[in-house]
């Protein structure tokens, strides 16, 4: 069955991409043979940069043509196409006509294409479609009038707005796809030498925050292989650890507690094999929102998998050196579990 329109267009900030946007895009997909989605905003909004928005759209609508830009990306794309006269991305507060003319330029000059329908949830779509019609017909008089399809203007189908979500993405989690919500979940990384209470704190912290925690995969593999790890296991451990984080992050509640990071795997790779793969060293730079270092002010408990006190001291000093070299802020916690938990919560609350 043929669709109503050959090509459709949706333009938005998508900061963040919420289910109201997704509804609009889904309706356009159903009615258009091809759909172009353009996203830009100036200024940018925290946690909603162009690469993040591109990822959200790609995961939600992999078969839709997407153009997600800021000034730098626009400059690069135009340079690649040999376009010399490049406009700046308009400010969000710029006059409506400036935005309309800019989008028309993107279609004609950058993408070398036109559309015959524009989808919005606003009254401004009528004027937007009129400007597109004028510009497109100047380019090719045989092109049709661009239709404006207005959907859910009263936000009855999906009662949400980008402003509302930005104010509190966690309270509005129901209006975000899981991979979008994951971008707003902050990761807490726990580090510490052997027998420093790291896992105990990870479990307690997750309970206190009513969220999830990511166990240390390397320890599970160590037990599974009876300590007989090989060099190739090191990179595989880090890959698996990060994969578990990505798997649990969309399901978490505001925070995700991570019991270790690839930095720990790097330490063991260097200690056990005196080398580390380039990929593992790159993964050791994985960013976390908060880093907690557990002090070794509690006795070493030898459970048959741990090394001696000398290695424990080396581990702890190595963490401190690495964090300093990488200029990574962190909190060192000490004392009882209750004291450590209190210190972490005060640290998180002050950020």
N, C-alpha and C positions, 0 to 999 in steps of 0.2 A: 504494500500500500504506500503510495507516494505521500510525502509529508507536505504540510501547508507552505513552508518556506524552504528555499534553497539554502540560505545562510542566515544565521542569527547572531546577535551580539549582546553580550552582557558586560557592563563595566562596573567595577566596584573597588572599594578599598580592601574588603575581606580581612578586616583587622579586629577580631579574627574571622575566619570562615565559619559561619554558624548555619544551623539547619534552615533558617529562613533563606539564606543565600542558596543552599543546596536545593531547596524546593524550587526556587526560581530557575536554577540551572537545569534541574530535572525536567521541568515543564518545557523549557526551550529545547532540550534534547529531543523530547517527544515530538515536537512540531517542526524541527529544522533538520534538513539533511546534514548540514554542517553547523557547528557552533564555535564562535570565537569568544573567549573570556579574557578581558583585559583588566589588570589590577595595577593601580598606582596610588600613592598617597604621599603628600608632603605637608607637614613633616611625617616621619615614620612614627609608629607606635611601638612601645616596648614589647619584645617577644614576638613581634609580627613583621619582621623584616622581609624583604623580597624573596630571599631564598627559602625562608620558612613558608611564606604564602604559596610559592611555587610548589613546594613539597606537599602542602595540604591539598592543593587543587589536583596535583598529579595523582595522589593516592585516592582522592574521592572521584575524580573524573579523568582517568588515564587516557581516554580516547578523544578528549576535547582539545582543540587548539588553544594554547594558553600564551599570553604575553604578560609577564609580571616584571615590572621595571621600576628603577629609580634613575636618577640622572646618570650615574656611572654605567649602569647596564645599557641605558639608551645610547650613550656615547659609544660604547663598545659595539653594539649591534649596528649602529649607523656606519661606523668606521669599517666594519666587515663588509658592508654593502656599498661602500664608496659614497655615502651620502654626506655632503659637506655642510649644508645649512641645517643645523640640528637645534630644535627648540628645547627649552628646559621643561621638565615636568612642572605643570602648574601647581601653585600652592592650593591647598584645600579650600582656602577662603577666596580664591580668584573668582571672577565673574563667571556665570554659567556659560556664556558664549566662548570664553577662553578654553574651558574644558571641552566643549563640543568641537571647536575647531581643532584642538589638539588631538582628539580621538579620530577625527576625520583624517588628519595628517598621518597618524599612525597607520590607519587602514590603507590609505592611498600610497604614501611614500615609503613607509617601512615594510608593510606586509604585502603591498601591491594587490589588494583585494577589496571587495566591497561586500556589503550585507544588504538584505532586504527586509530585515526585521530587527528591532531593538527591544529587549525585555527589561522592564523596570518594575518597581513597586511604588513609583512616585509620579506626580503630575508633570514633573520636569521632562518626562520622557517624550511628550508631544513636541516640545521645542527642540529636543535633542534629535528626534527623528527628522524634523524639518530641516535642520542644518545638515545632517548627513545626506538627505535627499538632494539638497542644493549642491553640496560639494561633489557628490558622486555623479550627478547629472552634468555638472560642468566638465567632469572628466570624460563621461560617456553619456550623451543625451538619451540613449536608448535604455538606460537603466530604470527600473521601476521605482516608484515612491517607496521609501522606507517606512514600514508599518511600525507603530508603537503598540506593544502588547503589555498592558499593565495588569499585574497580578498581586493579589493579597495586600492592597494598599493599607488597609486597616490593621494588618498584622493579626488577622483572626486565625488563619491556618497555622501559622507559626508565630506566636506572640513574643517576639524577641527582637532586639536591635544590637548592633555592634557596640554602641555606647553602654548599654546595659551589661553586656558580657564583659567588656573591658573593666567596668567598675568592680566586678567580682566574678571571675571566670569559674570559681569553685561553686558558688551558689547557683550558677547557671550552667552547671555541667551537663544537664539534661539536653541543652540546646546545642551541644558540641559533639561532633563525631569523636570517637575515642582517640584517634591519631592527632586531632586538633587539641583536645584537652591535654594530651600528654605533654605538649609544649609548655604548659603552664604548671606542670608538676616539677617541683624543685628537688634535686637529687642531693642527698646527704651522704657523703662518703666517710666511712669509718676506717681508720688506719691504726696500726699498732703492732708491736712485736708479738711473738708467740706468748700465749697465756697472759694477755694484757686486758682481758675482759671485753674484748671487742664484740664478739658474737652475742654475749649476754646483754651488752648495752644495745646492740642492734635490735634484738628481739623486744627489749623493754621499751625502747624509743618508738618502735613501730606500734606497739600496743598503746602507748601514751598518745600518739598522734592519730590513732585509729586508721592506720594505713598499712602498707605492705613493706616487707623487707626482702632483699635479695641475698640469699646465702652465698658463702664463698665456694664457688665451684671447684677451685683448685684443691681445696681440702678434701672434698668428696672424691675427686679423682685420685688423690694420693692414697686414700683409704681403699678405694676400689682396686688400685694397682699395687697395693701393699708397699707403697713407697718407691716402686720401681719406675719412676718417670724418666722419659728420654727427652732430649733437647726439643724435639718437634712438639712435645706436649705443651711446652711453655706458650707458644703462640696460640695454640688451640685453646688453652685455658682462658687466655685473655679474650679471644673471640667469643667463646661460650659465655663468659661472664658478662660482656657487653650485650650479647644477644638476650640474656635473661633480664637485664635491666630494661632493654627496649620492649620486651614482652610484657613486663609487669608495670611499666610506667603508665600506660593508658588506663590500667585498672586501679591505680593508686589514688589516694585521697589527699591532694595538695602536696604531699611529700612522698618521696621514695627513699627508704633507708637502704644504703648499699654497704654490705659487710665486706669491704675491701674494694680494690680497683686494680686495673692492669699495672699500676705502679708496683703493687706487691708482687705480681707475677714477674715483673722486670727484676726485682730484687732477687727472687729465687733463681731466675735464669742465670744471673750473673754469679750468684753464690754457688750454684750447682754445676754450671757448665762454663763459667768464665766468659760468657758471651750472650748476646741477645739478638734476635732477628730485627731487621729494620722495621718490620711491621709491628712487632711488640713494642719497640721504642716509641713508635708513633702513637700506639694505643695508650701508652703510659701518660700521654699528654691529654687524654680525655678529660674535658672540663666537668667539674661538679660545682654546684651552687654553694655548698658548705663542706668543709673538711674538718673532721674531728680526729684528733690523735689521742689515743688512749695511753696514759702513762703506765709505766711498769712499776708502780708502787704497790703491787700485790704480788704474792709469791708465785714463782714458776711452778705450775702443776704439770708434772710429767705424765702424760697419758699414753706414752709409747709412740707417739707420732712427732713429738717435739724434740728440738735439739737442746743444747745446753745453755747455761746462763751467759756464757761468753758470746754465743751467737745472738742471743736475745738482746744483749747490750749493743751489739753491732747493728742489729736491725733497727733498733730505736734511733740510734744516732744517724743511720743512713736515711731514715724518713725525714728527720729534722734537716739534714743537709740538702736533700732533694727538694723539700718544700721551700727552703730558703733560696736555693739556686733558681727555682722556677717562679720565685716571687709570688707564691700562693699563700694567701692568708689562711690561718687555721686556728682552732681552739684545742689546747691540750687539757684533757679532763683527768681528774685524779680523785682518789677517795673511794667511798663505798658506791654501790650501784645507784642508790638514791641521790647521793651527792653529785655523781656524774650526770645523771639524768637532769637534775636541777640546773647544773652548769650549761648543759646543751640547750635546754629550753630557754634559759636566759639569753644565751648567745643567739638563738634563732629569733627570739622576740625583739632583739635589739637591732636586727638587720632590716 
